[in-house]
Amino acid sequence: METKSNKPIIFLNRIELEGDSLIKLYYKRSEKVLQRIKQNDWIIYNVKLSSWCVKYSEKNISLIKELFSDIAEVSTRHLNWIPRPQLRVTANNIGKWGYEMPALEKREKSESITLFPFEMNGKKLIGFRYIFSKSQYYEIDKINVFNRDKQNHIWYIDANKFQLKKTIEYLLPRYTVKINSELKISDLFLRRMLLEQSYKKDRYFKSCPIEFLEYMQLHNYSKSTFDTYHNMVLRFLNTFKGHSISRINDFGVKEIDNYHKIWMQKNAPSPSLINQSVNAIKLYYKVISKQTLNLEDVQRPLKNKNLPNIYS
């Protein structure tokens, strides 16, 4: 969206969200516009709308026009435009909905912050880039969790597990913490924190036992298998909200089979997904359970068979 003066156009659109009247900024990607936005902390990124917004007022419209006058054209042509609601076709399975199987509850989506390793003056550090609000600047300065390199616009900490743990604990309530592929974390308590950050932690929530994760790490399971098995066991443990982990550890083949039967009736997962769950739970009981359990008796669903193509 370029004008004859080659300036990008910023379209303003008023929108109602949870009782607030906001102005949403639409514009074709422009680094100049983005940098100008980031220099003004009264323009807030709204996660639910996936865009930059300000509170609606005639004064704010005038301020936006003045703020971008040298680098962009600000248009109010679509200020009161209301998008047409879209019909969404969704998958559905008609089954036995009477089954109760409480699943893990996801927490609300949040902005992500990616941690990455780097070196500065010969020292190994972990850093990230993010623009905090003024109140958070004061808070960070007070509790002294991490430092800021103003020249490179990077927040950083020493590359050790104690500093990393404090940083992750500070960020997790507000943000989703991602890890750059070059940053390897072997500490299992930190890996578990990151793997379980997507879920609400109510009083019934049960984390995956460290002993199970230690076994997979000791036997050099791939990251993909490690993450999948952790997720499958976490789902299994938290399905039984009224039971402690020690009670679940006393389950037999019958309870494991019933868990998968109910899951199949309620959500119709693919056979491969159920088989992954069976593998994860069998390994869990092999590692954790003190009872003698004939895990070979755990039932598996038959895989779908693809019919061969018949050529004329």
N, C-alpha and C positions, 0 to 999 in steps of 0.2 A: 504494500500500500504506500506508494510514493506520490507526492504532489509534484507540481511542475517545478517547485523550488528544491526538489530532491530531498525534502524533509519527510521523515516517517509520520504517519497519522496516528494519534492516540484517540480512540473512540471511548467516550464515557457512557456508561449504562447504569441506571439506577436499579437496585435489586433489594428485595426484602429478605432478610435471613434472621430467623429466630427472634423476631420482634425489632430488629435493627434495620434502619434504612442505610444502605451503603452505595457508594459509587465504585463500579468495577472498571478497571482500565484494560482496554483491548488494544494491542498494538503488534505489528509485525516485529519479529525479533530484531532488537537494536541494542548494541552494547552501550551506546551513549545514553539511551533512554534508561536502560537498566542501572547504569552507574549513578545517574541522577536520582533515580528512585531510592537506591540504597543509601544515598547521602542524606535522605530526609526520612527520619524515623516515624513521622506521622502518617506515612504511607505504609500500611501493614500488609504482609502476605497472608491471605486467608487460605488455609489448607482445604477446607470444604469446597471453596469455589475455585481453587487452583489458580488464583490470580491475585494481583496487587489491588488493594481497596483503600478507600478513605470513607469516613462518615459523610452521609449526604447532607449538604448545605450549599446554598448559593455562594457563600463565602469560600468554601473549599473548591468549588468549581472555578472561581476566579483565581484562587491561589495556584491551582493546577495549570491554568492557562498561562499565568505569569511565570511559573517555575520552568515550563518547557518552551517558552516563547522563542528561545534562541536555537533550539535543536529539533523541534517537532511542531506539527500543527495539531491543536487540540480541537476535536469535533464533538458537539453535543447533539448531532443529528439523530443518534440512536439512544438518546438519554432515557426515553420512556418506552423503548422497544421491549416487548415481552416475548420471549422465545416460545414457539409452539411446542406443547408437550409431545414427546415422542413415545409411541407404543413400543414396548420392548418384548420381543419374543424370548421366552425362557424355557429351559428344559424342565420337565416335570415327570415324576414317577408316581403312579397310583399304586399304593401298596398298603401294608398294614400299619396305618398311622397311629394305632393305639399303643405301640411300643414306646416306652420311655427310655431314652438314652441321652442324658445331658452331655453335650460335648463341651470342649474348652471354649470359653468365651473370649473373643478377640477384643482388645482395647481399641479405642478410637484411633484413626489414622493420625499421624503427626509428621512434622517436617523431619527430614533425615539429615544426619551429620556423619560424614565419613572420616574415620581416623586413618592416617597414613604415616609410615616411617620416613624419617629424613635425617640428614646430618647437618650440624651447624657448628663451625669452628672445631671440627673433629669430634664432636659429641653426638651420640646417638639419641634422637628425640622422637616423639610421636606428636603429630600436629593435626589440626583441622582448621577449616575456614568457615566462619559464620559471623553474621552481624547480629549481635544481641541488642536487646532494648536497653535504655539508659538504666532502668531499675536493676536489670540483670548485671550490668557492668559494675554497679555498686556492690551487689551481692557477691559476685565473683572476686572482686577486689578484697572484700571483707573476709571471705572464707579461704582465699588463697589456694584454690584447687589447681589452676593452671595459669601460665604466664602468657603475655602477648608480645610478639615481635611486630612492632608498629610499621617497620620498614617494609616487611613482606606480607603484612596483614594476616598473620598466622597466630593462632593460639597453640601453645605447645606444653609438653610435660617431659620429664625424663623417661626414657624407655625402660621402665621396670614395672612389675606387676602391681606394686602397692599404689603407685601414682595412677596407673591405668585403672585400677579398681575404683579409686576415689573419683576419677573423671567419669567413668561409666555410670557409677551410682548417682552422680550429680545430673548427668544428661538424661538418663532413662525416663524419669517421670514426665519429661516434657518432649523428648525427641526420640526418634528411632535411630539407633547407633549402628552404622555400617562399618565394615572393616575392609580396607584396601587389600587386594590380593597379595601385595608384597609384605604385609604385616602378618606374621605367623604367631598365633596364640596357642600355647600348649597347656597353660594353666586351666584345669577342668572347671574350676569354680567360675572363672571368667567366661569360658566357652558356654557354660550352662546359662549364665546370666543373659548372654547375647541370644542364645537359641530360644529362651523362654520369655523374651521381652515383649513379644506380640500379644501376650495373653493377660487378662485381668487376674490379679492376685487377690482373690477373696479368701476368707478363712478356710475354705474347703480345698484350696489349690494345693496340689502336691507336686513338688519338683522331682525330676528324675534322679534316683539315687546315684551318688558319685561312684559307688562301687561298680555299677553297671558301666558307667562311662570309662572308668579306669580299665576295666577289662577290654573294652573295644580299643582304647588307646594302646594298651600293652600289646594287643595282638595285631596292631597296625592296620585297623580297618580304614578304608578310604574315607575321605571327608564326606563324600556323598552318602555312603552307607552309614557312617557315624550319625550324620544329621537326620537321615530317614529313620533309623532305628530309634534314635532319641525321641523323635516326634511321635512315632507309633506307640512307644511305651508310655510317653507322657499322656497321650490320648486315652490309652487303656486305664492308667491309674486314676485319671480325673473323671472317668465315666462313673466310677463308684464313689460318689461324693460322701456317702454316709460311712464309708469304711476307711480305716487307717491303712497305711502302707503295710504294716505287719499283718493285718487281716487279709489284705489282697495277696500277700506273699504265701498265704496258706491255701489259696485257691487250688482247685484241681483241674483236670482236663475238661470236666463238664462245664465249669464256669467260663473257661477260655472259649470253648465251642459256642456256648450260649451268647457270649459277647459278640462273636463274629456273625452268628445267625441273626441276631437283632439288628446289627449294623447293616447287614445285607437287606433285611426287610424294610428298614427305615430309609436308607439312602441309596440303595442299589449301586454300591461302588464296584469298580471293575475287579475281575478275579485276580489280576496282577497286584492290585492294591491290597486286597485281602491277604494274598500270599506274602507280601512284604510284611504285613502286620503279624501274620503267623510266625514268620521267621524271627522278627524282632522280639515277640513275646516269648517264644521258645528259648531264645538266647537269654532273655531276662531271667526266666525261671531257672535256667541252667546255672547262671551266675549267682543269683540272689537266694533262691529257695533252698531251705535246709531239709525239705522233705524229699522223699524218693518219688519222682513224678515221671510217668512213662510218656515223654513228650512226643513219641512217635505216634501216639493215639490221637493227637490233635488233628482235627479234620481240616482239609483244604478244599477250596472250590475247584471244580474242573475248569481248565482253561478253555476259552472259546477256540473252536477249530475252524480254520479258514478253508473253505472248499476250493479245490484247484480250479484254475481257469481251463475251460475246454475249448480248444481251437478247432475250427471247422477244417 
